[in-house]
Amino acid sequence: MARDTARFDALVKVARQRLQELIEAKKHARSKSSTSTWSPPQRPRTKRIIIEDKPAVLIETADDDWKVDQDEEEQEEDEEYSDNKSKRRKLSDNIPKKKKEPIGNGPHTPPPLPEEYKMVIQEIGRGRNITEEMKLVIQKGLFETDLAKANNRLSIPFTQVLDHSFLTDEETHFLTTRDGNNKMKFKEVTIIEPSLERDKVKLSRWDMNKANGKNTSSNYVINGAWRHVAERNNLKPGNVVQLWSFRIDHELYLALVKIPNNSNN
């Protein structure tokens, strides 16, 4: 009886020891799984295969092949872009570019002042003295800058002036001086328009520095009511005009003549 009891106690001891080992192993497994980083299952990468004249096809690839597939795709796209760019360049080269026609300055031999202007001048000078013969100051083609509303000025480059004596020495010096606000002085002049209407404009001188910063470009400028003169007479870029001067009782007048298109030869 005593022997059976001892044997039973030994079995119980072994069972308890085994149970304790199982408990410790389970605790250890839980501790290990809690410290590990969980990562979601990765979705297979996709690769776009471009086949000429067919839509793109998406094919799943293994992660290990992704870098290789990506490089191939980028290379294919680069080649396709280069080909398309080259084709567009060739197409644009074949399209004829519209050349900007140069602005001409009218006939080599300037036509004389029209008779209707002379009649207006006689009317203005009635009872007064026409003290100076009519002088052609310039004959030029109009540029967009001459007609832009924002500019509001007709440019008369010194290099194109045909007769600088249309101004007196006093007037020439006056236009190089400034007023109390440091603005260039101007001379108000009556002008006869192509419509034979008359208006008052401002005659100024502008000296502008060239790009090299050393030399200057000088121009006489008609502004003031110039924009209205251009609008009333329907002046357009490319039109050729003449500017004449004359004096009545030593007072300076100007006449703007629009040369017909069929005379620009």
Number of C-alpha atoms within 10 A of each C-alpha: 5 6 7 9 9 10 10 10 11 12 11 11 11 11 12 12 12 12 12 12 12 12 11 11 12 11 11 11 10 10 11 9 10 9 8 8 6 8 6 5 6 7 10 12 16 16 18 15 16 15 9 7 6 8 10 12 11 12 11 12 14 11 14 9 11 16 10 10 19 15 11 15 16 11 12 14 13 12 12 13 12 12 12 12 12 12 12 12 11 11 10 11 10 9 8 7 8 6 6 6 7 9 14 16 20 23 15 9 8 15 12 9 17 10 9 11 18 13 11 15 19 15 11 13 15 11 8 11 13 18 14 15 11 18 19 21 20 22 26 22 20 20 18 11 14 24 20 14 14 9 13 19 24 21 21 22 16 15 10 14 18 13 14 14 12 23 13 12 9 8 13 15 10 16 17 14 13 12 9 7 6 8 9 15 17 22 14 16 16 16 23 22 20 22 14 15 12 15 14 17 22 18 20 23 23 16 12 12 11 10 8 7 8 7 11 13 12 16 19 18 21 23 22 17 14 23 21 14 23 20 12 13 14 11 18 15 14 18 20 24 20 22 21 22 21 19 19 18 11 12 12 20 19 24 24 21 20 17 21 11 11 8 11 16 10
